[in-house]
Amino acid sequence: GKALSERELEILTLLADGLVKKQIAKQLEISYSTVDFHVRNIYEKLDVTNAPAAVNKAHRLRIFKIDDSNT
């Protein structure tokens, strides 16, 4: 899989927090279609079909920065 961009990582983190695309668009102040585009790229890069799977895979791959500090 290809590495996620900063924006994709940002969106994936919000998905992990349980936000839906509409809420993510509002929070990041970008359009819904832009969020949808990024989410599709995230799914494609992680080879998943939905948000929970993407989040699970991201944790397994230790994509989230929080996973680096197990102190």
C-alpha positions as CSV (number, residue, x, y, z in Angstrom):
1,G,0.0,0.0,0.0
2,K,1.0,3.6,-0.6
3,A,1.6,6.0,2.2
4,L,-1.3,8.2,3.3
5,S,-1.0,12.0,2.8
6,E,-1.2,14.3,5.8
7,R,-4.8,15.2,4.9
8,E,-5.7,11.5,4.5
9,L,-4.2,10.8,7.9
10,E,-6.2,13.7,9.4
11,I,-9.4,12.4,7.9
12,L,-8.7,8.8,9.0
13,T,-8.0,10.0,12.5
14,L,-11.4,11.7,12.6
15,L,-13.0,8.5,11.2
16,A,-11.4,6.7,14.1
17,D,-13.0,9.1,16.5
18,G,-16.3,8.1,15.1
19,L,-17.1,11.1,12.9
20,V,-19.0,10.6,9.7
21,K,-18.0,12.3,6.4
22,K,-20.5,15.1,6.8
23,Q,-19.0,16.0,10.3
24,I,-15.5,15.7,9.0
25,A,-16.3,18.1,6.1
26,K,-17.6,20.6,8.7
27,Q,-14.7,20.3,11.1
28,L,-12.0,20.6,8.4
29,E,-14.0,23.2,6.5
30,I,-13.8,21.4,3.2
31,S,-16.7,20.2,1.0
32,Y,-18.4,16.8,1.5
33,S,-17.2,15.7,-2.0
34,T,-13.6,16.5,-1.0
35,V,-13.9,14.4,2.1
36,D,-15.6,11.6,0.0
37,F,-12.7,11.8,-2.4
38,H,-10.1,11.5,0.3
39,V,-11.9,8.7,2.1
40,R,-12.1,6.7,-1.2
41,N,-8.3,7.1,-1.6
42,I,-7.8,6.0,2.0
43,Y,-9.9,2.9,1.4
44,E,-8.0,2.2,-1.8
45,K,-4.6,2.6,-0.3
46,L,-5.4,0.5,2.8
47,D,-7.3,-2.0,0.6
48,V,-10.5,-1.8,2.7
49,T,-14.2,-1.1,1.9
50,N,-15.5,0.8,5.0
51,A,-14.4,3.1,7.8
52,P,-14.2,0.5,10.6
53,A,-12.0,-1.7,8.5
54,A,-9.8,1.3,7.6
55,V,-9.4,2.2,11.2
56,N,-8.6,-1.3,12.3
57,K,-6.0,-1.7,9.5
58,A,-4.5,1.7,10.4
59,H,-4.0,0.5,14.0
60,R,-2.5,-2.7,12.9
61,L,-0.1,-0.9,10.6
62,R,0.6,1.6,13.3
63,I,-0.3,4.5,11.1
64,F,-1.6,6.6,13.9
65,K,1.0,8.8,15.6
66,I,-0.4,8.0,19.1
67,D,0.7,4.4,18.7
68,D,4.3,5.5,18.7
69,S,4.2,6.6,22.3
70,N,3.4,3.5,24.4
71,T,4.7,5.0,27.6
